[in-house]
Amino acid sequence: MKYLIIIYLSCSLLISFKSFSIDSKASQAVVIDYDTEEILFEKNSDQLVYPASMTKIMTVYLAFDRIQNSDLTIASRCKISPKAYNTGGSRTFLEIDDYVTIDTLLKGIIIQSGNDASVALAECLSGTEENFAKLMNEYSIDLGLNKTNFLNSSGWPNENHYSTVKDIAILSKKLIENFPQLFAYFSEKNFSYNGIKQPNRNLLLNKLDGVDGLKTGFTRKSGWGIAATAKRNNRRIIVVVNGTNSSRARMNEATNLLNWAFNQTNQKLLIDQNQIITNVDVWLGNKSTVNLISDKKIISTLSFDQEKLLTSQIEYTKPISAPVIKGKEYGQLFINIQGKPTIKVPLVAEVDINKINPIFRIFAAIKYLIFGNSLDEKK
C-alpha cells in the first residue's frame, strides 16, 4: 500500500510582510553572489547593451587562458602594428613597430583601458583582430554567454557588438574563478608607459572596502557602466551596472548595490551534507525504517526577510518497499524562498535494507496493515 506524504515545515507564519528591496538608477543592473552563483538583484539584466570597454574583460580572459595553458608568458613580446597605433579612443600610448611585453599590454588594457593595447594583444595572439573576435565568440559559447556577440577586442561601438549585464557578470565570475592569480592585475591602481602615468579607471579600488576589480566602460549610446567585484570576510559579490548618466553615477550605483549585498544578505547553510531530513517506514524489510538524507550541502544567499519567510515541504511515498538501496533517491525536499526559484533537494537512503525472509512476509504484511508497524519494530 503506497500513498503520498506531504509534510509542510515553516520557519515562520506567512503574515503580511513587506520584503526588503533595493532599486538602481542604472538602466541595467545585476548583483551576483560569487560562491552560490545566485542573482540577488537584477534590473533588465538580459537586455542587450553595448558593452563598451567591459568587452576587455573577455580580451583579458583569452590572454589569461593562453598564459595559463600554453608557452605564452607575460614576458612574451608583441610588435605594435599601425592598426593598433591608430586605434581611436583611450590609449596606452604605444608606438609603431615597438616590441611590448604581454605584461605591459595587459596593464594597458586593464588599468588604462587602452584600445591600442587591446588591438595589439588581439593581433599578437590571433594574427588579426577579426580572428581574435571569432575566438572571443567561441569562448562566449563555452562560458554560457547566451546573449553576447563580439566584433572587436576593445569594445569599439558597433550595433552587432553587444552583450548583457548578466553575461558580463558571468564572464567576470569565470575569470576570477579560473585565473585567481592573474586576476591580481585588476587590483593594480596605476600604470606608467612611455613616460605617462595613469590611474586605474575603476575608482572604486580606492573608495570602497574590498574592491579588487574589474572594468569600466562608456559609449554615448550605452551610457556609463562598470563591472565591479569586492571581497569581504571571505565572501565575494559581483555587480554589473550600465546605462548611468555619468562616471560618478555608475560608481554610486555600484557602491550602493555592493554595500546592500554585503549588509542585507547572508549566505545560509540550508541543508548539510548527509543531514537526516526524515525517517520513513520500510515495507517488508529487515529494518522497519530508513533515514532519508541529503547527499549534498545546500547554501543559499538570503535577505533577512527571505530567511524569515522560508518554507519547505517533503514528498515521498510511504512505505518504501524493500530492498532499499543506499544512495538511491526515494523522495524530494522542496525549499521555497520568496523571490527565488524553488530549490529541489533529492532525498536518498542512508543505508541498505534487505527484504525479510519470504516465510515472514505474509505475517509482516498483515501486521503492517493492521497496526502500521513492520515485523521487527519494537514497542
C-alpha positions in Angstrom: 0.0 0.0 0.0 1.5 3.3 -1.1 0.4 6.8 -0.7 1.9 10.3 -0.9 3.0 12.1 2.2 3.5 15.8 2.1 4.9 17.5 5.2 5.0 21.3 5.4 7.7 22.8 7.5 7.7 26.6 8.0 10.2 28.9 9.7 7.5 31.5 10.2 3.9 32.3 9.5 3.3 33.8 6.1 1.9 37.0 7.5 1.6 40.3 5.7 5.2 41.4 5.5 6.8 43.8 3.1 10.0 42.4 1.7 13.2 44.5 1.9 14.1 45.5 -1.6 16.6 47.7 -3.4 16.4 49.6 -6.7 19.0 51.1 -9.0 19.0 54.2 -11.2 21.1 52.3 -13.7 19.2 51.2 -16.9 20.6 47.7 -16.4 22.0 46.1 -13.3 22.7 42.7 -11.8 24.1 41.5 -8.4 25.6 38.0 -8.1 26.9 36.1 -5.1 30.2 34.6 -6.3 30.0 31.4 -4.2 26.3 30.4 -4.6 26.1 31.9 -8.1 22.6 33.3 -7.1 21.3 36.5 -8.6 20.5 38.7 -5.6 19.1 41.6 -7.7 18.5 42.3 -11.3 17.1 45.0 -13.5 16.8 44.5 -17.2 19.7 42.1 -16.8 19.0 40.3 -20.1 18.6 43.5 -22.1 21.1 43.9 -24.9 23.6 46.7 -24.4 26.8 48.0 -26.0 29.4 46.6 -23.5 32.0 49.3 -24.4 35.3 48.7 -22.6 33.8 46.0 -20.4 34.5 44.0 -23.6 38.1 44.0 -22.5 37.2 41.5 -19.7 36.9 38.9 -22.4 40.0 40.1 -24.2 41.9 39.6 -21.0 40.2 36.3 -20.3 41.6 34.9 -23.6 45.1 36.2 -22.8 45.0 34.7 -19.3 43.9 31.3 -20.7 46.7 31.3 -23.2 49.2 32.2 -20.5 48.0 29.5 -18.2 47.7 26.8 -20.8 50.4 27.4 -23.4 54.0 28.6 -23.7 52.9 32.2 -23.8 54.2 34.2 -20.8 53.8 37.7 -19.5 57.3 38.3 -20.7 56.5 37.4 -24.3 56.8 40.3 -26.7 54.3 41.6 -29.3 55.1 44.0 -32.2 52.8 47.1 -32.4 51.1 47.4 -35.8 50.0 50.6 -37.5 46.4 49.5 -36.9 46.9 49.2 -33.2 48.7 52.5 -33.1 46.0 54.3 -35.0 43.1 52.9 -33.0 41.0 55.7 -31.6 39.7 56.2 -28.1 41.5 55.6 -24.8 45.2 54.8 -25.3 48.3 53.2 -23.7 50.5 55.4 -26.0 52.1 52.6 -27.8 54.5 53.3 -30.7 54.5 51.7 -34.1 57.0 48.8 -34.5 57.8 48.8 -30.8 58.0 45.3 -29.2 56.0 45.3 -26.0 55.5 42.6 -23.4 52.3 40.8 -22.7 52.6 42.2 -19.2 52.6 45.8 -20.5 49.7 45.2 -22.8 47.6 43.6 -20.0 48.3 46.6 -17.7 47.5 48.9 -20.6 44.2 47.2 -21.2 43.1 46.7 -17.6 44.4 49.9 -16.0 44.4 52.5 -18.7 41.6 50.8 -20.8 43.9 51.2 -23.8 42.2 50.4 -27.1 45.6 50.3 -28.8 46.8 47.7 -26.3 43.6 45.7 -26.9 44.2 45.6 -30.7 47.9 44.8 -30.2 47.2 41.9 -27.9 44.5 40.5 -30.2 46.8 40.7 -33.2 49.6 39.1 -31.2 47.5 36.1 -30.1 45.4 35.5 -33.3 47.1 37.3 -36.2 44.3 39.7 -36.8 41.7 41.4 -34.5 38.9 39.8 -36.7 40.3 36.3 -35.9 40.6 37.2 -32.3 36.9 38.3 -32.2 35.8 35.0 -33.6 37.7 33.3 -30.8 36.1 35.6 -28.3 32.7 34.4 -29.5 33.7 30.7 -29.2 34.7 31.4 -25.6 31.4 33.1 -25.1 29.5 30.0 -26.1 31.7 27.7 -23.9 31.1 30.1 -20.9 27.4 30.2 -21.4 27.1 33.8 -22.5 23.9 33.4 -24.4 23.3 37.0 -25.5 26.8 38.1 -26.4 28.4 38.8 -29.7 31.9 40.4 -30.1 33.3 42.1 -33.2 36.4 43.6 -31.7 38.7 43.3 -28.8 38.3 46.9 -27.4 34.5 47.4 -27.2 34.6 49.9 -30.1 30.9 50.7 -30.8 29.1 48.6 -33.4 25.4 47.6 -33.4 26.3 44.0 -33.8 28.8 44.1 -30.9 26.6 43.5 -27.8 26.2 41.7 -24.5 24.1 41.9 -21.3 25.0 42.8 -17.8 24.2 39.3 -16.8 26.6 37.8 -19.4 29.2 40.3 -18.3 28.7 39.2 -14.6 29.0 35.5 -15.6 32.2 36.3 -17.6 33.6 38.2 -14.6 32.9 35.3 -12.3 34.6 32.8 -14.6 37.7 35.0 -15.0 38.1 35.3 -11.2 37.4 31.6 -10.7 39.7 30.3 -13.5 42.6 32.7 -13.1 42.8 33.6 -9.4 46.5 34.6 -9.5 46.4 36.5 -12.8 43.3 38.3 -11.6 45.6 40.4 -9.4 46.2 42.6 -12.5 42.7 44.1 -11.9 43.6 45.5 -8.5 46.7 47.5 -9.6 45.9 51.2 -9.1 48.1 52.9 -11.6 50.4 52.2 -14.6 53.1 54.2 -16.5 54.2 53.7 -20.1 56.0 56.0 -22.4 56.6 58.4 -19.6 52.8 58.8 -19.0 51.3 57.7 -15.7 47.6 56.9 -15.5 45.4 55.8 -12.6 43.1 52.8 -12.9 39.7 54.0 -14.2 37.9 51.8 -11.7 37.8 54.5 -9.0 36.1 52.0 -6.5 39.5 50.5 -5.9 40.4 53.5 -3.8 37.0 54.2 -2.3 35.2 51.1 -1.3 36.2 48.3 1.1 37.2 45.1 -0.6 37.0 46.1 -4.2 39.7 44.4 -6.3 38.4 44.7 -9.9 37.1 44.7 -12.7 36.4 47.1 -15.6 34.6 50.3 -16.5 33.0 51.1 -19.9 31.4 54.0 -21.7 29.8 54.8 -25.0 27.4 57.6 -25.9 24.6 55.1 -26.8 25.0 52.8 -23.8 26.0 55.3 -21.1 28.4 54.7 -18.3 28.9 51.2 -17.0 31.1 49.1 -14.7 31.7 45.5 -13.8 32.9 45.6 -10.2 33.7 43.0 -7.6 34.5 43.1 -3.9 35.5 40.6 -1.3 34.8 41.0 2.4 35.2 38.3 5.1 35.8 35.6 2.5 32.6 36.5 0.7 32.7 37.9 -2.9 30.0 39.8 -4.7 29.9 40.8 -8.3 28.0 43.8 -9.6 27.5 45.0 -13.2 25.6 48.2 -13.9 25.1 50.0 -17.2 23.2 53.0 -18.6 24.0 55.5 -16.0 24.4 59.2 -16.9 27.9 59.9 -15.6 31.1 58.4 -14.2 30.0 59.5 -10.7 26.6 57.9 -11.1 28.0 54.5 -12.1 30.3 54.5 -9.1 27.4 55.5 -6.8 25.1 52.7 -8.2 27.8 50.1 -8.0 28.7 51.2 -4.4 25.0 51.1 -3.3 24.5 47.6 -4.7 27.7 46.2 -3.3 27.0 47.6 0.2 23.4 46.3 0.0 24.5 42.8 -0.9 27.1 42.6 1.9 24.9 44.3 4.6 21.5 43.0 3.8 22.1 39.4 2.6 24.0 36.5 4.1 25.0 33.0 3.0 23.0 30.5 4.9 23.5 26.7 5.2 20.0 25.4 4.5 20.9 21.7 4.4 24.1 20.0 5.4 25.6 17.0 3.5 24.3 13.7 5.0 21.8 15.6 7.1 18.8 13.4 8.1 15.7 15.0 6.7 13.0 12.4 7.7 12.5 8.8 8.7 10.3 6.6 6.6 8.7 3.2 7.1 10.1 0.3 5.1 7.7 -2.3 3.6 8.9 -5.9 4.1 12.4 -5.0 5.0 14.8 -6.4 7.7 14.7 -3.0 9.2 11.4 -1.2 9.9 12.5 2.3 8.9 15.2 4.2 6.9 16.5 7.7 7.2 16.3 9.8 4.1 19.2 12.2 3.9 20.6 14.9 1.6 23.7 13.8 -0.2 24.8 17.4 -0.8 25.2 20.7 1.0 22.8 23.4 0.1 23.8 27.0 0.7 21.8 30.0 -0.4 22.2 33.7 -0.1 19.2 35.2 1.7 18.0 38.6 2.9 16.7 38.9 6.4 13.1 38.8 5.1 13.7 35.8 2.9 15.1 33.9 5.8 12.0 34.6 7.9 9.6 33.7 5.2 11.3 30.5 4.1 9.1 27.4 3.9 9.8 23.8 2.8 8.0 20.6 2.1 8.9 16.9 1.8 7.4 14.5 -0.7 7.9 10.7 -0.6 6.0 7.5 -0.9 5.2 5.7 2.3 6.1 3.0 2.9 9.2 2.3 0.9 9.4 -1.2 -0.4 12.4 -3.3 0.4 15.1 -3.8 -0.8 16.3 -0.2 -0.1 19.5 0.8 -1.8 21.9 3.2 -0.1 22.3 6.5 -2.0 19.2 5.9 -4.2 16.6 8.7 -4.4 13.3 8.0 -2.6 11.9 11.5 -2.1 12.5 15.2 -2.6 12.7 18.2 -0.3 11.4 21.5 -1.8 12.7 24.7 -0.3 10.6 27.8 -1.1 12.3 31.2 -0.9 10.5 34.3 -1.7 11.7 35.8 -5.0 13.8 32.7 -5.9 13.1 29.5 -7.8 12.2 26.6 -5.7 15.2 24.5 -4.6 14.8 20.8 -5.2 16.9 18.5 -3.0 17.0 14.7 -3.7 16.5 12.6 -0.6 18.4 9.4 -0.6 18.5 6.3 1.6 21.1 6.4 4.3 21.7 2.6 4.4 20.9 -0.5 2.5 17.9 -2.6 3.8 17.3 -6.1 2.5 14.0 -7.9 2.2 12.9 -10.1 5.0 12.7 -13.9 4.8 9.8 -14.9 2.5 8.3 -17.0 5.3 7.7 -14.0 7.4 6.5 -11.7 4.6 2.8 -12.6 5.0 2.9 -12.0 8.7 4.7 -8.7 8.3 2.2 -7.6 5.7 -0.8 -8.4 7.9 0.9 -6.8 10.9 1.7 -3.6 9.0 -1.9 -3.3 7.6 -3.4 -3.8 11.0 -1.0 -1.9 13.2 1.1 0.2 10.9 4.3 -1.5 12.1 6.9 -3.7 10.5 7.5 -7.2 11.8 10.7 -6.3 13.7 9.6 -2.9 15.0 9.8 -2.8 18.8 7.4 -1.0 21.1 
